[in-house]
């Protein structure tokens, strides 16, 4: 018996994107997984913001010191 597939299966990324809005009240396991997803996503978001702020601060400091040295010549 052959099974007919009418579309390609979702990739892991597509599947997780579709699950972002999901919240099943009757499934405590899904709630735990949802909170784990949120924890990981918040950690990655926080790390990204931290690194962007770090590099932007260094870039602004470089521009400031470079401009100051040019103006003092």
VENZISUL-V490754 format. One line per field, one symbol per residue. psi: psi as a letter, one per 20 degrees, with the letter a starting at -180 (. if undefined). A space follows every 10 residues. Layout:
psi = ???
This chain:
psi = pqppoirqqq rgghghghih ipoohjnhgh gghghgghgg ghghgggggg hghghhghgh gggghggghg hi.
